[in-house]
Amino acid sequence: MDGMPNRVRVTESRARDHVENIHIREGDDLAVGHRNQQFPEFVWAAGEDGHHGWVPEQFIAMTGEREGTALRDYDASQLTVSKTEELEVLETMGSWVRCRNDKRVEGWVPDKILEPADS
C-alpha cells in the first residue's frame, strides 16, 4: 500500500501467526540465517535469548558471514485483527505495517488486508 495513511481499516480478519516471537534490543548479537523468499526484506535471525524469527535486514549490521548486531529495537509480534477494525499506523516495512489498535496493543499486519480508513 503506497503512501500509507495514519489510520487504516482491516478488510479481512486475521489471527497472528506465532505466539513466541523474536524481540531484540539495539546492540544485541544475532545469528543470521536465510532470506525470506516471500518477503525478501526479512532474514531469519536468532537473538541472544534463543528466540528466533524474521527480522528486517536493514535492522542488522552484519559483523560476519552469519553474525550481526541489532541496529535498533525490534519486536516481531503480529496483531490479531478483525474485519472493519480501525488501526493507527506506526511504521511500514515492505508489505507489513506495524499498527496499534484501540486497546493500545501493537503488532505487525500484512498490508494486503488494510485499506485507508475514512476521514
QUIVEN-V231584 format. One record per backbone hydrogen bond with DSSP energy under -0.5 kcal/mol. CO is the residue of the C=O (numbers start at 1). NH is the residue of the N-H. E is the energy in kcal/mol with one decimal. If there is no record, write none. Layout:
BEGIN
CO_NH_E / CO_NH_E
END
This chain:
BEGIN
6_89_-3.0 / 7_117_-1.7 / 8_87_-2.7 / 9_115_-2.0 / 10_84_-3.1 / 14_81_-2.7 / 19_21_-0.6 / 22_76_-2.4 / 24_74_-2.3 / 25_28_-2.6 / 28_70_-2.6 / 30_32_-0.5 / 30_68_-2.2 / 31_46_-2.4 / 34_44_-2.8 / 39_42_-2.2 / 41_57_-3.0 / 42_36_-2.6 / 43_55_-2.6 / 44_33_-4.0 / 45_53_-2.3 / 46_31_-2.2 / 47_50_-1.8 / 51_47_-2.9 / 53_45_-2.5 / 55_43_-2.7 / 56_59_-2.2 / 57_60_-1.9 / 59_71_-3.3 / 59_72_-0.6 / 60_62_-0.7 / 61_69_-2.2 / 66_32_-3.0 / 67_63_-2.3 / 67_64_-1.6 / 68_30_-3.1 / 69_61_-2.8 / 70_27_-3.0 / 74_24_-2.9 / 77_108_-2.3 / 81_14_-2.3 / 82_85_-2.2 / 85_10_-2.6 / 87_8_-2.3 / 88_100_-2.0 / 91_98_-3.0 / 93_96_-1.8 / 95_111_-2.9 / 96_93_-3.0 / 97_99_-0.6 / 97_109_-2.2 / 98_90_-3.4 / 98_91_-1.3 / 99_107_-2.1 / 100_88_-2.7 / 101_104_-2.1 / 105_101_-2.5 / 107_99_-3.1 / 108_79_-2.1 / 109_97_-2.8 / 110_113_-1.6 / 111_114_-1.8 / 113_11_-3.0 / 113_12_-0.6 / 115_9_-3.3
END
